[in-house]
Amino acid sequence: MKSLSVGLLGFGLAGSVFHAPLILCEPRLRLTAVASSRVDDIRRVAPGAQAATADAVIADPAIDLVVIATPNTSHAPLARAALLAGKHVVIDKPMATAVAEADELIELARRQGLLLTVFHNRRWDNDFLTLRDCLDSGAVGRPYHYEAHFDRFRPQIKQGWRERSLAGSGVLFDLGAHLIDQALTLFGMPDRILADVGAQRPDALVDDWFHIVLGYGPMRTILHCGTVVCRPGPRFQLHGDRGSFLKHGMDGQEEALRAGRMPAGPDWGLDDPGNHALLVQADGTERRVATLPGDYPAFYRGVAAAILDGEPPPVTAEQARDVLAVLEAVRRAAGMT
């Protein structure tokens, strides 16, 4: 079976918890090099991979695919270098810190004839897959109100680049990118945007709260994130002219990956039955909707198929660029630029 040699740049949370395990579980990908100084962690998670520098990974003629899981400010420069070196590229979300950078990368990948895709993994959350299936089936009818929350309880500032005053830091680029990508996947680009973005916690240097309203004709989409939310409400709400869909709880794939579980087996991505969504019909009847299994492995399965089989990529670079365009519009609407 033909396979691809993969070089991973960065071995922090994104690289070690998400990318490395998902690459390792895809039979047509071989994780052969990791650019990080965390040699012991690399040996523990990916014993078959060699530790190296980013420059060495990009320059290695044996590497087919470069995965960029570094801080957001380095996404565009590293992707540009990898594309120029003739490598296919996966970038952890967000694609870059500005639309102009994304446009340059898309054009470069086109000229080089290489795959450029972005890891918007929460398209494969079990709750989002279930909501999308409910929408597509017509169970709620014509949608008029969609609401998605990414609320957490982190009253203390955590150390790390995401909490520093850098381009692409803060929850808007971190978690907002997920919620925006999900909304665009369902409904496309909005016709108008309202937004409020701020910092609530003492000593916060970057945004830790946002409330975004995307308009689609008469329909409204609300995307919300709070960092000091001890007991979150529904994760998703979808209201239409035939009924309502309400879903509590969070997809457990990230938690499983953090615990060191490999993303495989028939129980991967399953939801707690107590968190199954409630579907309320216009006639007053109610029923529980079993959560579809989450499937983060689908992303790298799709990457391998795109490169080796000529299939469409799991996330197009243009779709990831649209997420950045909405992020920039949100910042303008919130008076941040």
Backbone hydrogen bonds in HBPLUS format (Angstrom, degrees):
<---DONOR---> <-ACCEPTOR-->    atom                        ^
c    i                          cat <-CA-CA->   ^        H-A-AA   ^      H-
h    n   atom  resd res      DA  || num        DHA   H-A  angle D-A-AA Bond
n    s   type  num  typ     dist DA aas  dist angle  dist       angle   num
A0004-LEU N   A0028-ARG O   2.92 MM  24  6.24 150.9  2.00 138.1 144.1     1
A0030-ARG N   A0004-LEU O   2.77 MM  26  5.98 149.8  1.86 172.0 172.4     2
A0064-ASP N   A0005-SER O   2.87 MM  59  5.22 151.1  1.96 131.9 141.3     3
A0065-LEU N   A0005-SER O   3.08 MM  60  6.35 159.1  2.13 159.7 162.9     4
A0006-VAL N   A0030-ARG O   2.71 MM  24  5.70 162.6  1.74 164.9 159.6     5
A0032-THR N   A0006-VAL O   3.00 MM  26  5.80 151.6  2.08 148.0 156.3     6
A0007-GLY N   A0065-LEU O   2.85 MM  58  6.25 161.7  1.88 163.6 169.7     7
A0067-VAL N   A0007-GLY O   2.85 MM  60  6.19 162.8  1.88 159.8 164.6     8
A0008-LEU N   A0033-ALA O   2.88 MM  25  6.27 162.2  1.91 152.4 153.3     9
A0035-ALA N   A0008-LEU O   2.73 MM  27  6.16 161.7  1.76 160.0 166.3    10
A0009-LEU N   A0067-VAL O   2.76 MM  58  6.01 173.3  1.77 177.9 178.5    11
A0069-ALA N   A0009-LEU O   2.81 MM  60  5.68 161.0  1.85 159.1 165.2    12
A0010-GLY N   A0035-ALA O   3.02 MM  25  5.66 156.3  2.08 139.5 147.2    13
A0016-SER N   A0012-GLY O   2.89 MM   4  5.74 167.2  1.90 154.4 158.8    14
A0017-VAL N   A0013-LEU O   3.00 MM   4  5.47 154.1  2.06 138.8 147.0    15
A0018-PHE N   A0014-ALA O   3.19 MM   4  5.28 141.2  2.35 119.7 131.0    16
A0019-HIS N   A0014-ALA O   3.02 MM   5  6.34 164.6  2.04 163.9 166.4    17
A0020-ALA N   A0015-GLY O   2.91 MM   5  5.89 163.5  1.93 156.6 161.3    18
A0022-LEU N   A0018-PHE O   3.25 MM   4  6.29 160.1  2.29 151.9 157.9    19
A0023-ILE N   A0019-HIS O   2.82 MM   4  5.94 158.0  1.87 161.9 168.0    20
A0024-LEU N   A0020-ALA O   2.91 MM   4  6.05 164.8  1.93 155.4 159.9    21
A0025-CYS N   A0021-PRO O   3.07 MM   4  6.24 135.4  2.28 139.7 149.9    22
A0026-GLU N   A0023-ILE O   3.13 MM   3  5.43 159.3  2.18 109.5 116.0    23
A0029-LEU N   A0026-GLU O   3.07 MM   3  5.64 161.7  2.11 126.7 127.1    24
A0050-GLN N   A0032-THR O   2.97 MM  18  6.15 165.3  1.99 127.2 126.9    25
A0034-VAL N   A0050-GLN O   2.83 MM  16  6.11 156.6  1.88 155.8 157.8    26
A0052-ALA N   A0034-VAL O   2.94 MM  18  5.97 146.8  2.05 145.0 145.3    27
A0039-VAL N   A0037-SER O   2.90 MM   2  5.55 135.3  2.11 104.9  91.6    28
A0042-ILE N   A0038-ARG O   3.01 MM   4  6.31 156.4  2.07 153.7 161.0    29
A0043-ARG N   A0039-VAL O   2.98 MM   4  6.26 161.5  2.01 153.3 157.7    30
A0044-ARG N   A0040-ASP O   3.03 MM   4  6.24 145.9  2.15 141.4 150.7    31
A0045-VAL N   A0041-ASP O   2.95 MM   4  6.13 168.2  1.96 156.9 158.7    32
A0046-ALA N   A0042-ILE O   2.71 MM   4  5.32 150.7  1.79 144.4 154.6    33
A0049-ALA N   A0046-ALA O   2.98 MM   3  5.64 170.1  1.99 128.0 130.5    34
A0057-VAL N   A0053-THR O   2.99 MM   4  6.29 159.3  2.03 153.4 158.7    35
A0058-ILE N   A0054-ALA O   3.00 MM   4  6.19 169.2  2.01 155.4 158.1    36
A0059-ALA N   A0055-ASP O   2.97 MM   4  6.08 150.1  2.06 143.2 151.6    37
A0060-ASP N   A0056-ALA O   3.00 MM   4  5.96 124.9  2.31 140.4 152.5    38
A0060-ASP N   A0057-VAL O   3.29 MM   3  5.26 143.9  2.43  97.1 107.1    39
A0063-ILE N   A0060-ASP O   3.17 MM   3  5.67 161.9  2.21 115.4 120.6    40
A0088-HIS N   A0064-ASP O   3.07 MM  24  6.32 163.8  2.10 161.5 156.4    41
A0066-VAL N   A0088-HIS O   2.87 MM  22  6.19 168.1  1.88 157.6 157.4    42
A0090-VAL N   A0066-VAL O   2.97 MM  24  6.35 157.0  2.02 152.7 157.0    43
A0068-ILE N   A0090-VAL O   2.78 MM  22  6.14 163.9  1.80 158.0 162.8    44
A0092-ASP N   A0068-ILE O   2.88 MM  24  6.02 157.4  1.93 168.1 166.5    45
A0074-SER N   A0071-PRO O   2.97 MM   3  5.80 156.7  2.02 126.3 132.7    46
A0075-HIS N   A0072-ASN O   3.17 MM   3  5.33 161.0  2.20 108.7 114.5    47
A0078-LEU N   A0074-SER O   3.12 MM   4  6.05 167.3  2.13 154.3 158.3    48
A0079-ALA N   A0075-HIS O   2.94 MM   4  6.00 159.0  1.98 151.4 158.2    49
A0080-ARG N   A0076-ALA O   2.90 MM   4  5.99 160.7  1.93 154.4 159.5    50
A0081-ALA N   A0077-PRO O   3.07 MM   4  6.29 160.9  2.10 145.8 150.5    51
A0082-ALA N   A0078-LEU O   2.94 MM   4  6.16 158.9  1.98 149.7 155.5    52
A0083-LEU N   A0079-ALA O   2.93 MM   4  6.09 163.3  1.96 153.0 157.2    53
A0084-LEU N   A0080-ARG O   3.01 MM   4  6.17 161.1  2.04 149.4 154.8    54
A0085-ALA N   A0081-ALA O   3.05 MM   4  6.22 132.9  2.28 135.8 148.3    55
A0085-ALA N   A0082-ALA O   3.12 MM   3  4.98 127.5  2.40  90.8 105.0    56
A0087-LYS N   A0082-ALA O   2.97 MM   5  5.39 163.4  2.00 150.5 148.8    57
A0086-GLY N   A0083-LEU O   2.96 MM   3  5.11 159.5  2.00 107.5 112.5    58
A0089-VAL N   A0115-LEU O   2.89 MM  26  6.13 170.2  1.90 156.0 158.9    59
A0117-THR N   A0089-VAL O   3.05 MM  28  6.48 157.2  2.11 153.5 160.6    60
A0091-ILE N   A0117-THR O   2.99 MM  26  6.45 151.6  2.07 145.4 153.9    61
A0119-PHE N   A0091-ILE O   2.81 MM  28  6.07 159.4  1.86 149.6 155.1    62
A0102-ALA N   A0098-ALA O   3.27 MM   4  6.64 157.8  2.32 146.6 152.6    63
A0103-ASP N   A0099-VAL O   2.87 MM   4  6.16 161.2  1.90 161.4 165.9    64
A0104-GLU N   A0100-ALA O   3.17 MM   4  6.37 155.2  2.23 143.5 149.4    65
A0105-LEU N   A0101-GLU O   3.08 MM   4  6.38 156.8  2.13 149.6 155.7    66
A0106-ILE N   A0102-ALA O   2.92 MM   4  6.17 160.5  1.96 155.8 161.1    67
A0107-GLU N   A0103-ASP O   3.07 MM   4  6.25 162.8  2.10 148.5 152.5    68
A0108-LEU N   A0104-GLU O   2.96 MM   4  6.14 156.1  2.02 145.5 152.6    69
A0109-ALA N   A0105-LEU O   2.88 MM   4  6.06 166.3  1.90 154.5 157.6    70
A0110-ARG N   A0106-ILE O   3.04 MM   4  6.21 152.3  2.12 142.5 150.3    71
A0111-ARG N   A0107-GLU O   2.98 MM   4  6.25 160.3  2.02 148.7 153.5    72
A0112-GLN N   A0108-LEU O   2.93 MM   4  6.13 153.4  2.00 150.1 157.9    73
A0113-GLY N   A0109-ALA O   2.91 MM   4  5.89 119.3  2.29 136.9 151.1    74
A0114-LEU N   A0109-ALA O   3.08 MM   5  5.19 162.9  2.11 145.9 149.8    75
A0113-GLY N   A0110-ARG O   3.24 MM   3  5.12 144.0  2.37  94.7 105.0    76
A0120-HIS N   A0118-VAL O   2.96 MM   2  5.93 123.8  2.28 112.1  96.1    77
A0123-ARG N   A0120-HIS O   3.40 MM   3  6.42 160.7  2.44 125.2 126.5    78
A0124-TRP N   A0121-ASN O   2.93 MM   3  5.87 168.4  1.95 127.2 131.1    79
A0125-ASP N   A0122-ARG O   3.46 MM   3  4.93 164.1  2.49  96.1  94.5    80
A0295-ASP N   A0124-TRP O   2.94 MM 171  5.16 158.5  1.99 144.7 151.8    81
A0129-LEU N   A0125-ASP O   2.99 MM   4  6.14 163.6  2.02 153.4 157.9    82
A0130-THR N   A0126-ASN O   3.11 MM   4  6.22 149.7  2.20 138.0 145.9    83
A0131-LEU N   A0127-ASP O   2.93 MM   4  6.20 161.0  1.96 149.1 154.1    84
A0132-ARG N   A0128-PHE O   2.86 MM   4  6.03 164.6  1.89 152.6 157.1    85
A0133-ASP N   A0129-LEU O   3.00 MM   4  6.16 152.8  2.08 140.0 147.2    86
A0134-CYS N   A0130-THR O   2.93 MM   4  6.19 153.5  2.00 147.2 154.8    87
A0135-LEU N   A0131-LEU O   2.86 MM   4  6.15 157.8  1.91 153.9 159.8    88
A0136-ASP N   A0132-ARG O   2.88 MM   4  6.06 166.9  1.90 150.4 154.1    89
A0137-SER N   A0133-ASP O   2.95 MM   4  6.04 143.3  2.09 141.4 150.7    90
A0139-ALA N   A0134-CYS O   3.29 MM   5  5.66 145.5  2.42 165.6 165.5    91
A0138-GLY N   A0135-LEU O   3.13 MM   3  5.41 152.8  2.21 106.1 114.4    92
A0141-GLY N   A0138-GLY O   3.06 MM   3  4.79 146.2  2.17  95.8 106.2    93
A0242-ARG N   A0140-VAL O   2.94 MM 102  4.63 154.0  2.01 129.1 121.2    94
A0241-ASP N   A0142-ARG O   3.07 MM  99  5.57 140.7  2.23 134.4 143.8    95
A0144-TYR N   A0239-HIS O   2.81 MM  95  5.92 175.0  1.81 160.2 158.6    96
A0220-ARG N   A0144-TYR O   3.09 MM  76  6.28 160.6  2.13 138.8 139.8    97
A0145-HIS N   A0239-HIS O   3.19 MM  94  5.10 152.2  2.27 147.4 147.4    98
A0239-HIS N   A0145-HIS O   2.81 MM  94  5.10 165.2  1.83 155.2 160.0    99
A0146-TYR N   A0220-ARG O   3.01 MM  74  6.46 158.6  2.05 154.9 161.1   100
A0222-ILE N   A0146-TYR O   2.78 MM  76  6.23 160.9  1.81 158.1 163.8   101
A0147-GLU N   A0237-GLN O   2.83 MM  90  4.98 160.2  1.87 149.4 149.8   102
A0237-GLN N   A0147-GLU O   2.84 MM  90  4.98 143.2  1.97 147.0 151.4   103
A0148-ALA N   A0222-ILE O   2.92 MM  74  6.36 158.9  1.96 163.7 169.9   104
A0224-HIS N   A0148-ALA O   3.01 MM  76  6.41 162.4  2.04 159.8 164.3   105
A0149-HIS N   A0235-ARG O   2.92 MM  86  5.08 160.3  1.96 147.7 151.2   106
A0150-PHE N   A0224-HIS O   2.88 MM  74  6.36 147.5  1.98 153.5 164.3   107
A0152-ARG N   A0226-GLY O   2.85 MM  74  6.23 160.8  1.89 157.1 163.4   108
A0229-VAL N   A0152-ARG O   2.93 MM  77  5.45 159.3  1.97 132.6 137.4   109
A0154-ARG N   A0227-THR O   2.68 MM  73  5.53 173.2  1.68 174.4 172.0   110
A0163-GLU N   A0160-GLY O   3.17 MM   3  5.83 157.0  2.22 116.6 122.7   111
A0164-ARG N   A0161-TRP O   3.12 MM   3  5.15 164.9  2.15 107.4 111.7   112
A0170-GLY N   A0162-ARG O   3.02 MM   8  5.59 151.9  2.10 139.9 147.5   113
A0166-LEU N   A0164-ARG O   2.83 MM   2  5.68 124.2  2.14 113.9  97.2   114
A0169-SER N   A0166-LEU O   3.14 MM   3  5.46 155.0  2.21 135.2 130.7   115
A0174-ASP N   A0170-GLY O   3.17 MM   4  6.27 150.1  2.27 142.5 151.2   116
A0171-VAL N   A0207-ASP O   3.06 MM  36  6.01 164.2  2.09 141.5 143.3   117
A0175-LEU N   A0171-VAL O   2.76 MM   4  5.20 140.2  1.91 128.7 140.2   118
A0176-GLY N   A0171-VAL O   2.92 MM   5  6.33 157.4  1.97 153.8 158.8   119
A0176-GLY N   A0172-LEU O   3.01 MM   4  4.39 111.1  2.50 100.9 118.8   120
A0178-HIS N   A0175-LEU O   3.06 MM   3  5.30 125.4  2.37 101.3 114.4   121
A0179-LEU N   A0175-LEU O   3.21 MM   4  6.64 163.8  2.24 155.2 157.5   122
A0180-ILE N   A0176-GLY O   2.83 MM   4  5.92 164.6  1.85 156.5 161.0   123
A0181-ASP N   A0177-ALA O   3.04 MM   4  6.02 159.9  2.08 138.3 144.4   124
A0182-GLN N   A0178-HIS O   3.00 MM   4  6.28 158.9  2.04 151.9 157.7   125
A0183-ALA N   A0179-LEU O   3.01 MM   4  6.24 159.7  2.06 145.7 151.2   126
A0184-LEU N   A0180-ILE O   2.87 MM   4  6.11 164.2  1.89 159.0 163.0   127
A0185-THR N   A0181-ASP O   2.90 MM   4  6.02 149.0  2.00 144.3 153.1   128
A0186-LEU N   A0182-GLN O   3.10 MM   4  6.39 147.2  2.21 144.6 152.5   129
A0187-PHE N   A0183-ALA O   2.85 MM   4  5.99 169.6  1.86 158.5 161.4   130
A0188-GLY N   A0184-LEU O   2.84 MM   4  4.25 146.3  1.95 115.0 122.1   131
A0191-ASP N   A0215-GLY O   2.84 MM  24  5.72 159.3  1.88 165.6 169.8   132
A0215-GLY N   A0192-ARG O   2.91 MM  23  5.07 173.7  1.92 145.3 145.8   133
A0194-LEU N   A0213-VAL O   2.91 MM  19  5.04 159.3  1.96 148.4 154.5   134
A0213-VAL N   A0194-LEU O   2.84 MM  19  5.04 171.7  1.85 146.8 147.9   135
A0196-ASP N   A0211-HIS O   2.96 MM  15  5.31 146.1  2.07 144.4 154.8   136
A0211-HIS N   A0196-ASP O   2.87 MM  15  5.31 147.9  1.97 155.5 163.5   137
A0198-GLY N   A0209-TRP O   2.96 MM  11  5.37 168.0  1.97 147.3 150.1   138
A0208-ASP N   A0198-GLY O   2.93 MM  10  6.32 149.7  2.02 138.2 143.5   139
A0209-TRP N   A0198-GLY O   3.07 MM  11  5.37 128.4  2.34 166.1 159.8   140
A0204-ALA N   A0201-ARG O   3.10 MM   3  5.46 155.4  2.16 135.7 133.4   141
A0210-PHE N   A0225-CYS O   3.07 MM  15  5.33 158.2  2.12 142.2 145.6   142
A0225-CYS N   A0210-PHE O   3.01 MM  15  5.33 159.9  2.05 151.9 150.4   143
A0212-ILE N   A0223-LEU O   2.82 MM  11  5.03 166.4  1.84 154.6 158.8   144
A0223-LEU N   A0212-ILE O   2.88 MM  11  5.03 161.3  1.91 145.0 151.0   145
A0214-LEU N   A0221-THR O   2.78 MM   7  4.97 163.2  1.81 149.5 154.8   146
A0221-THR N   A0214-LEU O   2.89 MM   7  4.97 155.1  1.95 150.5 156.6   147
A0216-TYR N   A0219-MET O   2.97 MM   3  5.04 169.9  1.98 153.4 151.6   148
A0219-MET N   A0216-TYR O   2.99 MM   3  5.04 149.9  2.08 134.3 127.3   149
A0235-ARG N   A0247-LYS O   2.68 MM  12  5.69 135.7  1.87 142.3 156.5   150
A0236-PHE N   A0247-LYS O   3.13 MM  11  5.15 160.4  2.17 141.8 147.0   151
A0247-LYS N   A0236-PHE O   2.98 MM  11  5.15 164.5  2.01 149.8 149.5   152
A0238-LEU N   A0245-PHE O   2.88 MM   7  5.02 146.9  1.99 147.1 152.6   153
A0245-PHE N   A0238-LEU O   2.78 MM   7  5.02 154.9  1.84 146.9 155.5   154
A0240-GLY N   A0243-GLY O   2.86 MM   3  5.42 167.4  1.87 168.3 172.4   155
A0282-ALA N   A0242-ARG O   2.89 MM  40  5.20 138.9  2.07 142.1 133.6   156
A0244-SER N   A0280-VAL O   2.77 MM  36  5.13 151.4  1.85 145.4 155.3   157
A0280-VAL N   A0244-SER O   2.85 MM  36  5.13 161.0  1.88 151.6 157.4   158
A0246-LEU N   A0278-LEU O   2.94 MM  32  5.24 156.9  2.00 147.8 155.4   159
A0278-LEU N   A0246-LEU O   2.83 MM  32  5.24 161.8  1.87 155.1 159.0   160
A0256-ALA N   A0252-GLY O   2.97 MM   4  6.17 157.2  2.02 152.0 158.5   161
A0257-LEU N   A0253-GLN O   2.93 MM   4  6.15 159.3  1.97 150.8 156.1   162
A0258-ARG N   A0254-GLU O   2.85 MM   4  6.10 160.9  1.89 156.8 162.2   163
A0259-ALA N   A0255-GLU O   3.04 MM   4  6.24 140.9  2.20 139.3 149.6   164
A0261-ARG N   A0256-ALA O   3.02 MM   5  5.46 156.1  2.08 159.2 151.5   165
A0260-GLY N   A0257-LEU O   2.98 MM   3  5.12 158.2  2.03 105.9 112.4   166
A0264-ALA N   A0262-MET O   2.80 MM   2  5.75 129.1  2.06 114.1  98.1   167
A0268-TRP N   A0265-GLY O   3.21 MM   3  5.65 168.3  2.23 116.9 119.2   168
A0294-GLY N   A0269-GLY O   2.83 MM  25  4.10 166.8  1.84 112.7 116.3   169
A0275-ASN N   A0272-ASP O   2.75 MM   3  5.46 164.0  1.77 127.0 132.6   170
A0276-HIS N   A0273-PRO O   3.18 MM   3  5.29 169.2  2.19 109.4 111.4   171
A0289-VAL N   A0277-ALA O   2.83 MM  12  5.13 158.9  1.87 141.8 146.8   172
A0279-LEU N   A0287-ARG O   2.89 MM   8  5.45 172.6  1.89 167.7 170.1   173
A0287-ARG N   A0279-LEU O   3.03 MM   8  5.45 147.9  2.14 144.6 154.6   174
A0281-GLN N   A0285-THR O   2.84 MM   4  5.39 168.1  1.85 166.1 169.1   175
A0284-GLY N   A0281-GLN O   2.93 MM   3  5.45 160.5  1.97 119.9 123.2   176
A0298-ALA N   A0295-ASP O   3.02 MM   3  5.60 157.2  2.07 116.1 123.1   177
A0299-PHE N   A0296-TYR O   3.11 MM   3  6.02 158.2  2.16 127.4 130.6   178
A0301-ARG N   A0297-PRO O   3.06 MM   4  6.20 150.8  2.15 152.3 161.4   179
A0302-GLY N   A0298-ALA O   2.89 MM   4  5.94 147.9  2.00 139.3 147.0   180
A0302-GLY N   A0299-PHE O   3.05 MM   3  5.11 118.6  2.44  95.0 109.8   181
A0303-VAL N   A0299-PHE O   2.89 MM   4  6.28 142.2  2.03 142.0 154.0   182
A0304-ALA N   A0300-TYR O   3.03 MM   4  6.11 168.9  2.04 144.2 146.0   183
A0305-ALA N   A0301-ARG O   3.12 MM   4  6.31 156.8  2.18 140.2 146.9   184
A0306-ALA N   A0302-GLY O   2.89 MM   4  6.01 148.2  1.99 143.2 151.7   185
A0307-ILE N   A0303-VAL O   3.10 MM   4  6.37 160.3  2.14 154.1 157.8   186
A0308-LEU N   A0304-ALA O   2.89 MM   4  5.86 168.1  1.90 155.1 158.8   187
A0309-ASP N   A0305-ALA O   2.87 MM   4  4.93 144.0  2.00 122.8 133.2   188
A0311-GLU N   A0305-ALA O   3.22 MM   6  5.58 171.3  2.23 126.6 124.0   189
A0319-GLN N   A0316-THR O   3.12 MM   3  5.23 122.1  2.48  96.8 110.5   190
A0320-ALA N   A0316-THR O   3.17 MM   4  6.57 157.9  2.22 149.9 155.3   191
A0321-ARG N   A0317-ALA O   2.86 MM   4  6.10 145.2  1.98 142.5 153.1   192
A0322-ASP N   A0318-GLU O   2.95 MM   4  6.24 145.6  2.07 142.2 150.8   193
A0323-VAL N   A0319-GLN O   3.19 MM   4  6.59 145.6  2.32 142.7 151.0   194
A0324-LEU N   A0320-ALA O   3.28 MM   4  6.67 154.9  2.35 143.3 148.7   195
A0325-ALA N   A0321-ARG O   2.97 MM   4  6.33 150.1  2.06 146.0 155.1   196
A0326-VAL N   A0322-ASP O   3.00 MM   4  6.33 153.4  2.07 150.0 155.7   197
A0327-LEU N   A0323-VAL O   2.92 MM   4  6.21 158.6  1.96 149.6 156.2   198
A0328-GLU N   A0324-LEU O   2.88 MM   4  6.13 159.4  1.92 153.2 157.7   199
A0329-ALA N   A0325-ALA O   3.01 MM   4  6.23 152.9  2.09 140.0 147.8   200
A0330-VAL N   A0326-VAL O   2.79 MM   4  6.03 152.1  1.86 153.5 161.1   201
A0331-ARG N   A0327-LEU O   3.04 MM   4  6.32 158.7  2.08 147.6 152.7   202
A0332-ARG N   A0328-GLU O   3.06 MM   4  6.37 153.2  2.13 145.3 152.4   203
A0333-ALA N   A0329-ALA O   2.87 MM   4  6.10 162.1  1.90 149.2 154.4   204
A0334-ALA N   A0330-VAL O   2.89 MM   4  6.04 144.9  2.01 148.8 158.2   205
A0336-MET N   A0331-ARG O   2.76 MM   5  4.98 163.8  1.78 163.7 158.7   206
A0335-GLY N   A0332-ARG O   3.02 MM   3  5.09 161.0  2.05 106.3 111.6   207
